């Protein structure tokens, strides 16, 4: 998955959650998502969250709280 793919996916999820981010914020969230996607969590939870949608929502929730 490329960064642009991750940014597009995060943008779609954020829009469905009613969240809007600047381009810089969107890129930051996409990088966090890619870290998850490429990391250990993607390998161990792929059967639970095959598209990573739940991971994106977790990343966005952490950003809103921060």
PDB file with one MODEL, atoms N, CA, C and O in Angstrom:
MODEL        1
ATOM      1  N   UNK A   1       0.849  -1.162   0.000  1.00  0.00           N
ATOM      2  CA  UNK A   1       0.000   0.000   0.000  1.00  0.00           C
ATOM      3  C   UNK A   1       0.902   1.235   0.000  1.00  0.00           C
ATOM      4  O   UNK A   1       1.877   1.311   0.747  1.00  0.00           O
ATOM      5  N   UNK A   2       0.558   2.185  -0.844  1.00  0.00           N
ATOM      6  CA  UNK A   2       1.338   3.418  -0.923  1.00  0.00           C
ATOM      7  C   UNK A   2       0.781   4.467   0.036  1.00  0.00           C
ATOM      8  O   UNK A   2      -0.314   4.312   0.578  1.00  0.00           O
ATOM      9  N   UNK A   3       1.541   5.525   0.234  1.00  0.00           N
ATOM     10  CA  UNK A   3       1.080   6.610   1.092  1.00  0.00           C
ATOM     11  C   UNK A   3      -0.184   7.247   0.521  1.00  0.00           C
ATOM     12  O   UNK A   3      -1.101   7.586   1.269  1.00  0.00           O
ATOM     13  N   UNK A   4      -0.237   7.411  -0.795  1.00  0.00           N
ATOM     14  CA  UNK A   4      -1.438   8.014  -1.395  1.00  0.00           C
ATOM     15  C   UNK A   4      -2.661   7.123  -1.194  1.00  0.00           C
ATOM     16  O   UNK A   4      -3.764   7.626  -0.980  1.00  0.00           O
ATOM     17  N   UNK A   5      -2.474   5.804  -1.262  1.00  0.00           N
ATOM     18  CA  UNK A   5      -3.585   4.882  -0.983  1.00  0.00           C
ATOM     19  C   UNK A   5      -4.055   5.041   0.459  1.00  0.00           C
ATOM     20  O   UNK A   5      -5.253   5.098   0.732  1.00  0.00           O
ATOM     21  N   UNK A   6      -3.096   5.113   1.372  1.00  0.00           N
ATOM     22  CA  UNK A   6      -3.437   5.265   2.790  1.00  0.00           C
ATOM     23  C   UNK A   6      -4.134   6.596   3.041  1.00  0.00           C
ATOM     24  O   UNK A   6      -5.093   6.655   3.811  1.00  0.00           O
ATOM     25  N   UNK A   7      -3.666   7.660   2.404  1.00  0.00           N
ATOM     26  CA  UNK A   7      -4.300   8.972   2.577  1.00  0.00           C
ATOM     27  C   UNK A   7      -5.737   8.940   2.064  1.00  0.00           C
ATOM     28  O   UNK A   7      -6.639   9.490   2.697  1.00  0.00           O
ATOM     29  N   UNK A   8      -5.944   8.310   0.939  1.00  0.00           N
ATOM     30  CA  UNK A   8      -7.293   8.206   0.379  1.00  0.00           C
ATOM     31  C   UNK A   8      -8.202   7.420   1.330  1.00  0.00           C
ATOM     32  O   UNK A   8      -9.347   7.806   1.565  1.00  0.00           O
ATOM     33  N   UNK A   9      -7.693   6.338   1.861  1.00  0.00           N
ATOM     34  CA  UNK A   9      -8.496   5.505   2.752  1.00  0.00           C
ATOM     35  C   UNK A   9      -8.816   6.242   4.051  1.00  0.00           C
ATOM     36  O   UNK A   9      -9.953   6.210   4.522  1.00  0.00           O
ATOM     37  N   UNK A  10      -7.819   6.903   4.627  1.00  0.00           N
ATOM     38  CA  UNK A  10      -8.040   7.660   5.861  1.00  0.00           C
ATOM     39  C   UNK A  10      -9.028   8.795   5.603  1.00  0.00           C
ATOM     40  O   UNK A  10      -9.893   9.063   6.437  1.00  0.00           O
ATOM     41  N   UNK A  11      -8.907   9.465   4.456  1.00  0.00           N
ATOM     42  CA  UNK A  11      -9.829  10.555   4.115  1.00  0.00           C
ATOM     43  C   UNK A  11     -11.269  10.044   4.045  1.00  0.00           C
ATOM     44  O   UNK A  11     -12.186  10.699   4.541  1.00  0.00           O
ATOM     45  N   UNK A  12     -11.465   8.882   3.433  1.00  0.00           N
ATOM     46  CA  UNK A  12     -12.815   8.304   3.324  1.00  0.00           C
ATOM     47  C   UNK A  12     -13.392   7.982   4.699  1.00  0.00           C
ATOM     48  O   UNK A  12     -14.547   8.300   4.980  1.00  0.00           O
ATOM     49  N   UNK A  13     -12.597   7.359   5.546  1.00  0.00           N
ATOM     50  CA  UNK A  13     -13.069   7.004   6.888  1.00  0.00           C
ATOM     51  C   UNK A  13     -13.340   8.268   7.699  1.00  0.00           C
ATOM     52  O   UNK A  13     -14.355   8.355   8.390  1.00  0.00           O
ATOM     53  N   UNK A  14     -12.446   9.239   7.620  1.00  0.00           N
ATOM     54  CA  UNK A  14     -12.640  10.491   8.361  1.00  0.00           C
ATOM     55  C   UNK A  14     -13.931  11.175   7.921  1.00  0.00           C
ATOM     56  O   UNK A  14     -14.684  11.676   8.756  1.00  0.00           O
ATOM     57  N   UNK A  15     -14.189  11.197   6.620  1.00  0.00           N
ATOM     58  CA  UNK A  15     -15.415  11.823   6.116  1.00  0.00           C
ATOM     59  C   UNK A  15     -16.645  11.098   6.639  1.00  0.00           C
ATOM     60  O   UNK A  15     -17.635  11.732   7.006  1.00  0.00           O
ATOM     61  N   UNK A  16     -16.587   9.780   6.674  1.00  0.00           N
ATOM     62  CA  UNK A  16     -17.737   9.015   7.169  1.00  0.00           C
ATOM     63  C   UNK A  16     -17.953   9.241   8.665  1.00  0.00           C
ATOM     64  O   UNK A  16     -19.065   9.076   9.167  1.00  0.00           O
ATOM     65  N   UNK A  17     -16.884   9.619   9.376  1.00  0.00           N
ATOM     66  CA  UNK A  17     -16.972   9.908  10.807  1.00  0.00           C
ATOM     67  C   UNK A  17     -17.250  11.393  11.070  1.00  0.00           C
ATOM     68  O   UNK A  17     -17.378  11.812  12.221  1.00  0.00           O
ATOM     69  N   UNK A  18     -17.340  12.180  10.001  1.00  0.00           N
ATOM     70  CA  UNK A  18     -17.609  13.607  10.148  1.00  0.00           C
ATOM     71  C   UNK A  18     -16.395  14.423  10.568  1.00  0.00           C
ATOM     72  O   UNK A  18     -16.545  15.499  11.147  1.00  0.00           O
ATOM     73  N   UNK A  19     -15.197  13.927  10.286  1.00  0.00           N
ATOM     74  CA  UNK A  19     -13.958  14.617  10.661  1.00  0.00           C
ATOM     75  C   UNK A  19     -13.303  15.222   9.426  1.00  0.00           C
ATOM     76  O   UNK A  19     -13.366  14.656   8.335  1.00  0.00           O
ATOM     77  N   UNK A  20     -12.676  16.373   9.610  1.00  0.00           N
ATOM     78  CA  UNK A  20     -11.937  17.021   8.527  1.00  0.00           C
ATOM     79  C   UNK A  20     -10.546  17.359   9.034  1.00  0.00           C
ATOM     80  O   UNK A  20     -10.370  17.808  10.167  1.00  0.00           O
ATOM     81  N   UNK A  21      -9.564  17.136   8.176  1.00  0.00           N
ATOM     82  CA  UNK A  21      -8.179  17.385   8.547  1.00  0.00           C
ATOM     83  C   UNK A  21      -7.494  18.209   7.470  1.00  0.00           C
ATOM     84  O   UNK A  21      -7.880  18.175   6.302  1.00  0.00           O
ATOM     85  N   UNK A  22      -6.476  18.948   7.880  1.00  0.00           N
ATOM     86  CA  UNK A  22      -5.625  19.630   6.904  1.00  0.00           C
ATOM     87  C   UNK A  22      -4.823  18.554   6.167  1.00  0.00           C
ATOM     88  O   UNK A  22      -4.788  17.393   6.577  1.00  0.00           O
ATOM     89  N   UNK A  23      -4.188  18.961   5.084  1.00  0.00           N
ATOM     90  CA  UNK A  23      -3.399  17.999   4.312  1.00  0.00           C
ATOM     91  C   UNK A  23      -2.271  17.410   5.165  1.00  0.00           C
ATOM     92  O   UNK A  23      -1.975  16.219   5.074  1.00  0.00           O
ATOM     93  N   UNK A  24      -1.653  18.243   5.986  1.00  0.00           N
ATOM     94  CA  UNK A  24      -0.567  17.770   6.851  1.00  0.00           C
ATOM     95  C   UNK A  24      -1.094  16.768   7.883  1.00  0.00           C
ATOM     96  O   UNK A  24      -0.478  15.727   8.111  1.00  0.00           O
ATOM     97  N   UNK A  25      -2.231  17.082   8.504  1.00  0.00           N
ATOM     98  CA  UNK A  25      -2.820  16.167   9.485  1.00  0.00           C
ATOM     99  C   UNK A  25      -3.214  14.850   8.822  1.00  0.00           C
ATOM    100  O   UNK A  25      -2.992  13.774   9.378  1.00  0.00           O
ATOM    101  N   UNK A  26      -3.799  14.943   7.632  1.00  0.00           N
ATOM    102  CA  UNK A  26      -4.201  13.741   6.903  1.00  0.00           C
ATOM    103  C   UNK A  26      -2.988  12.864   6.615  1.00  0.00           C
ATOM    104  O   UNK A  26      -3.042  11.644   6.776  1.00  0.00           O
ATOM    105  N   UNK A  27      -1.902  13.487   6.190  1.00  0.00           N
ATOM    106  CA  UNK A  27      -0.684  12.734   5.902  1.00  0.00           C
ATOM    107  C   UNK A  27      -0.155  12.059   7.168  1.00  0.00           C
ATOM    108  O   UNK A  27       0.266  10.903   7.129  1.00  0.00           O
ATOM    109  N   UNK A  28      -0.178  12.775   8.280  1.00  0.00           N
ATOM    110  CA  UNK A  28       0.286  12.209   9.550  1.00  0.00           C
ATOM    111  C   UNK A  28      -0.540  10.989   9.936  1.00  0.00           C
ATOM    112  O   UNK A  28       0.013   9.964  10.336  1.00  0.00           O
ATOM    113  N   UNK A  29      -1.852  11.095   9.818  1.00  0.00           N
ATOM    114  CA  UNK A  29      -2.722   9.962  10.150  1.00  0.00           C
ATOM    115  C   UNK A  29      -2.495   8.800   9.185  1.00  0.00           C
ATOM    116  O   UNK A  29      -2.524   7.637   9.587  1.00  0.00           O
ATOM    117  N   UNK A  30      -2.272   9.119   7.920  1.00  0.00           N
ATOM    118  CA  UNK A  30      -2.015   8.070   6.932  1.00  0.00           C
ATOM    119  C   UNK A  30      -0.707   7.348   7.240  1.00  0.00           C
ATOM    120  O   UNK A  30      -0.618   6.132   7.073  1.00  0.00           O
ATOM    121  N   UNK A  31       0.300   8.081   7.686  1.00  0.00           N
ATOM    122  CA  UNK A  31       1.577   7.455   8.054  1.00  0.00           C
ATOM    123  C   UNK A  31       1.381   6.522   9.244  1.00  0.00           C
ATOM    124  O   UNK A  31       1.928   5.420   9.262  1.00  0.00           O
ATOM    125  N   UNK A  32       0.606   6.952  10.239  1.00  0.00           N
ATOM    126  CA  UNK A  32       0.316   6.077  11.384  1.00  0.00           C
ATOM    127  C   UNK A  32      -0.419   4.825  10.924  1.00  0.00           C
ATOM    128  O   UNK A  32      -0.137   3.726  11.401  1.00  0.00           O
ATOM    129  N   UNK A  33      -1.357   4.988  10.001  1.00  0.00           N
ATOM    130  CA  UNK A  33      -2.085   3.838   9.470  1.00  0.00           C
ATOM    131  C   UNK A  33      -1.129   2.897   8.740  1.00  0.00           C
ATOM    132  O   UNK A  33      -1.210   1.679   8.903  1.00  0.00           O
ATOM    133  N   UNK A  34      -0.231   3.452   7.942  1.00  0.00           N
ATOM    134  CA  UNK A  34       0.738   2.607   7.239  1.00  0.00           C
ATOM    135  C   UNK A  34       1.645   1.873   8.215  1.00  0.00           C
ATOM    136  O   UNK A  34       1.997   0.715   7.988  1.00  0.00           O
ATOM    137  N   UNK A  35       2.024   2.538   9.296  1.00  0.00           N
ATOM    138  CA  UNK A  35       2.821   1.859  10.326  1.00  0.00           C
ATOM    139  C   UNK A  35       2.070   0.640  10.844  1.00  0.00           C
ATOM    140  O   UNK A  35       2.647  -0.434  11.013  1.00  0.00           O
ATOM    141  N   UNK A  36       0.777   0.820  11.093  1.00  0.00           N
ATOM    142  CA  UNK A  36      -0.037  -0.306  11.547  1.00  0.00           C
ATOM    143  C   UNK A  36      -0.115  -1.363  10.453  1.00  0.00           C
ATOM    144  O   UNK A  36       0.088  -2.550  10.709  1.00  0.00           O
ATOM    145  N   UNK A  37      -0.408  -0.927   9.246  1.00  0.00           N
ATOM    146  CA  UNK A  37      -0.610  -1.841   8.119  1.00  0.00           C
ATOM    147  C   UNK A  37       0.631  -2.688   7.869  1.00  0.00           C
ATOM    148  O   UNK A  37       0.531  -3.889   7.619  1.00  0.00           O
ATOM    149  N   UNK A  38       1.787  -2.065   7.936  1.00  0.00           N
ATOM    150  CA  UNK A  38       3.040  -2.755   7.636  1.00  0.00           C
ATOM    151  C   UNK A  38       3.658  -3.443   8.846  1.00  0.00           C
ATOM    152  O   UNK A  38       4.619  -4.198   8.708  1.00  0.00           O
ATOM    153  N   UNK A  39       3.119  -3.189  10.013  1.00  0.00           N
ATOM    154  CA  UNK A  39       3.709  -3.718  11.231  1.00  0.00           C
ATOM    155  C   UNK A  39       3.122  -5.032  11.686  1.00  0.00           C
ATOM    156  O   UNK A  39       2.376  -5.695  10.966  1.00  0.00           O
ATOM    157  N   UNK A  40       3.474  -5.380  12.881  1.00  0.00           N
ATOM    158  CA  UNK A  40       3.054  -6.643  13.476  1.00  0.00           C
ATOM    159  C   UNK A  40       1.542  -6.750  13.595  1.00  0.00           C
ATOM    160  O   UNK A  40       0.984  -7.829  13.392  1.00  0.00           O
ATOM    161  N   UNK A  41       0.864  -5.645  13.922  1.00  0.00           N
ATOM    162  CA  UNK A  41      -0.580  -5.698  14.095  1.00  0.00           C
ATOM    163  C   UNK A  41      -1.293  -6.165  12.838  1.00  0.00           C
ATOM    164  O   UNK A  41      -2.289  -6.883  12.916  1.00  0.00           O
ATOM    165  N   UNK A  42      -0.789  -5.762  11.687  1.00  0.00           N
ATOM    166  CA  UNK A  42      -1.428  -6.169  10.439  1.00  0.00           C
ATOM    167  C   UNK A  42      -1.344  -7.679  10.260  1.00  0.00           C
ATOM    168  O   UNK A  42      -2.256  -8.295   9.708  1.00  0.00           O
ATOM    169  N   UNK A  43      -0.262  -8.267  10.720  1.00  0.00           N
ATOM    170  CA  UNK A  43      -0.089  -9.709  10.568  1.00  0.00           C
ATOM    171  C   UNK A  43      -0.917 -10.485  11.587  1.00  0.00           C
ATOM    172  O   UNK A  43      -1.424 -11.565  11.285  1.00  0.00           O
ATOM    173  N   UNK A  44      -1.052  -9.944  12.778  1.00  0.00           N
ATOM    174  CA  UNK A  44      -1.729 -10.694  13.833  1.00  0.00           C
ATOM    175  C   UNK A  44      -3.229 -10.459  13.881  1.00  0.00           C
ATOM    176  O   UNK A  44      -3.962 -11.282  14.429  1.00  0.00           O
ATOM    177  N   UNK A  45      -3.705  -9.345  13.315  1.00  0.00           N
ATOM    178  CA  UNK A  45      -5.146  -9.055  13.375  1.00  0.00           C
ATOM    179  C   UNK A  45      -5.799  -9.029  12.004  1.00  0.00           C
ATOM    180  O   UNK A  45      -6.935  -8.571  11.873  1.00  0.00           O
ATOM    181  N   UNK A  46      -5.113  -9.507  10.989  1.00  0.00           N
ATOM    182  CA  UNK A  46      -5.664  -9.454   9.632  1.00  0.00           C
ATOM    183  C   UNK A  46      -6.994 -10.183   9.529  1.00  0.00           C
ATOM    184  O   UNK A  46      -7.865  -9.774   8.761  1.00  0.00           O
ATOM    185  N   UNK A  47      -7.162 -11.246  10.283  1.00  0.00           N
ATOM    186  CA  UNK A  47      -8.414 -11.997  10.221  1.00  0.00           C
ATOM    187  C   UNK A  47      -9.556 -11.248  10.901  1.00  0.00           C
ATOM    188  O   UNK A  47     -10.721 -11.494  10.588  1.00  0.00           O
ATOM    189  N   UNK A  48      -9.247 -10.336  11.827  1.00  0.00           N
ATOM    190  CA  UNK A  48     -10.263  -9.568  12.540  1.00  0.00           C
ATOM    191  C   UNK A  48     -10.627  -8.305  11.765  1.00  0.00           C
ATOM    192  O   UNK A  48     -11.797  -7.930  11.704  1.00  0.00           O
ATOM    193  N   UNK A  49      -9.640  -7.655  11.179  1.00  0.00           N
ATOM    194  CA  UNK A  49      -9.811  -6.358  10.518  1.00  0.00           C
ATOM    195  C   UNK A  49      -9.092  -6.389   9.168  1.00  0.00           C
ATOM    196  O   UNK A  49      -8.077  -5.713   9.000  1.00  0.00           O
ATOM    197  N   UNK A  50      -9.599  -7.163   8.206  1.00  0.00           N
ATOM    198  CA  UNK A  50      -8.858  -7.372   6.962  1.00  0.00           C
ATOM    199  C   UNK A  50      -8.619  -6.107   6.146  1.00  0.00           C
ATOM    200  O   UNK A  50      -7.610  -6.021   5.446  1.00  0.00           O
ATOM    201  N   UNK A  51      -9.514  -5.124   6.214  1.00  0.00           N
ATOM    202  CA  UNK A  51      -9.325  -3.897   5.433  1.00  0.00           C
ATOM    203  C   UNK A  51      -8.575  -2.835   6.206  1.00  0.00           C
ATOM    204  O   UNK A  51      -8.091  -1.869   5.616  1.00  0.00           O
ATOM    205  N   UNK A  52      -8.470  -2.992   7.514  1.00  0.00           N
ATOM    206  CA  UNK A  52      -7.810  -1.997   8.339  1.00  0.00           C
ATOM    207  C   UNK A  52      -8.720  -0.861   8.757  1.00  0.00           C
ATOM    208  O   UNK A  52      -8.257   0.113   9.351  1.00  0.00           O
ATOM    209  N   UNK A  53     -10.008  -0.966   8.459  1.00  0.00           N
ATOM    210  CA  UNK A  53     -10.942   0.116   8.787  1.00  0.00           C
ATOM    211  C   UNK A  53     -10.969   0.409  10.283  1.00  0.00           C
ATOM    212  O   UNK A  53     -10.989   1.570  10.692  1.00  0.00           O
ATOM    213  N   UNK A  54     -10.969  -0.639  11.094  1.00  0.00           N
ATOM    214  CA  UNK A  54     -10.977  -0.426  12.543  1.00  0.00           C
ATOM    215  C   UNK A  54      -9.695   0.270  12.992  1.00  0.00           C
ATOM    216  O   UNK A  54      -9.717   1.093  13.907  1.00  0.00           O
ATOM    217  N   UNK A  55      -8.591  -0.063  12.350  1.00  0.00           N
ATOM    218  CA  UNK A  55      -7.318   0.578  12.702  1.00  0.00           C
ATOM    219  C   UNK A  55      -7.357   2.064  12.378  1.00  0.00           C
ATOM    220  O   UNK A  55      -6.879   2.885  13.160  1.00  0.00           O
ATOM    221  N   UNK A  56      -7.924   2.412  11.228  1.00  0.00           N
ATOM    222  CA  UNK A  56      -8.029   3.826  10.869  1.00  0.00           C
ATOM    223  C   UNK A  56      -8.870   4.555  11.903  1.00  0.00           C
ATOM    224  O   UNK A  56      -8.513   5.654  12.329  1.00  0.00           O
ATOM    225  N   UNK A  57      -9.971   3.961  12.306  1.00  0.00           N
ATOM    226  CA  UNK A  57     -10.833   4.600  13.302  1.00  0.00           C
ATOM    227  C   UNK A  57     -10.103   4.773  14.628  1.00  0.00           C
ATOM    228  O   UNK A  57     -10.294   5.780  15.310  1.00  0.00           O
ATOM    229  N   UNK A  58      -9.263   3.799  15.005  1.00  0.00           N
ATOM    230  CA  UNK A  58      -8.484   3.933  16.241  1.00  0.00           C
ATOM    231  C   UNK A  58      -7.470   5.067  16.119  1.00  0.00           C
ATOM    232  O   UNK A  58      -7.295   5.849  17.053  1.00  0.00           O
ATOM    233  N   UNK A  59      -6.804   5.156  14.973  1.00  0.00           N
ATOM    234  CA  UNK A  59      -5.820   6.219  14.759  1.00  0.00           C
ATOM    235  C   UNK A  59      -6.500   7.580  14.814  1.00  0.00           C
ATOM    236  O   UNK A  59      -5.983   8.512  15.430  1.00  0.00           O
ATOM    237  N   UNK A  60      -7.660   7.695  14.169  1.00  0.00           N
ATOM    238  CA  UNK A  60      -8.380   8.968  14.170  1.00  0.00           C
ATOM    239  C   UNK A  60      -8.886   9.308  15.564  1.00  0.00           C
ATOM    240  O   UNK A  60      -8.857  10.473  15.962  1.00  0.00           O
ATOM    241  N   UNK A  61      -9.345   8.325  16.302  1.00  0.00           N
ATOM    242  CA  UNK A  61      -9.832   8.570  17.662  1.00  0.00           C
ATOM    243  C   UNK A  61      -8.700   9.077  18.550  1.00  0.00           C
ATOM    244  O   UNK A  61      -8.912   9.967  19.375  1.00  0.00           O
ATOM    245  N   UNK A  62      -7.514   8.527  18.391  1.00  0.00           N
ATOM    246  CA  UNK A  62      -6.367   8.986  19.167  1.00  0.00           C
ATOM    247  C   UNK A  62      -6.022  10.421  18.797  1.00  0.00           C
ATOM    248  O   UNK A  62      -5.637  11.209  19.661  1.00  0.00           O
ATOM    249  N   UNK A  63      -6.154  10.766  17.530  1.00  0.00           N
ATOM    250  CA  UNK A  63      -5.831  12.116  17.072  1.00  0.00           C
ATOM    251  C   UNK A  63      -6.818  13.131  17.624  1.00  0.00           C
ATOM    252  O   UNK A  63      -6.430  14.245  17.975  1.00  0.00           O
ATOM    253  N   UNK A  64      -8.078  12.760  17.705  1.00  0.00           N
ATOM    254  CA  UNK A  64      -9.104  13.666  18.206  1.00  0.00           C
ATOM    255  C   UNK A  64      -8.892  13.930  19.688  1.00  0.00           C
ATOM    256  O   UNK A  64      -9.109  15.045  20.163  1.00  0.00           O
ATOM    257  N   UNK A  65      -8.465  12.900  20.421  1.00  0.00           N
ATOM    258  CA  UNK A  65      -8.217  13.054  21.856  1.00  0.00           C
ATOM    259  C   UNK A  65      -6.963  13.873  22.135  1.00  0.00           C
ATOM    260  O   UNK A  65      -6.864  14.523  23.176  1.00  0.00           O
ATOM    261  N   UNK A  66      -6.012  13.845  21.217  1.00  0.00           N
ATOM    262  CA  UNK A  66      -4.720  14.527  21.441  1.00  0.00           C
ATOM    263  C   UNK A  66      -4.827  16.028  21.288  1.00  0.00           C
ATOM    264  O   UNK A  66      -3.832  16.737  21.444  1.00  0.00           O
TER     265      UNK A  66
ENDMDL
END
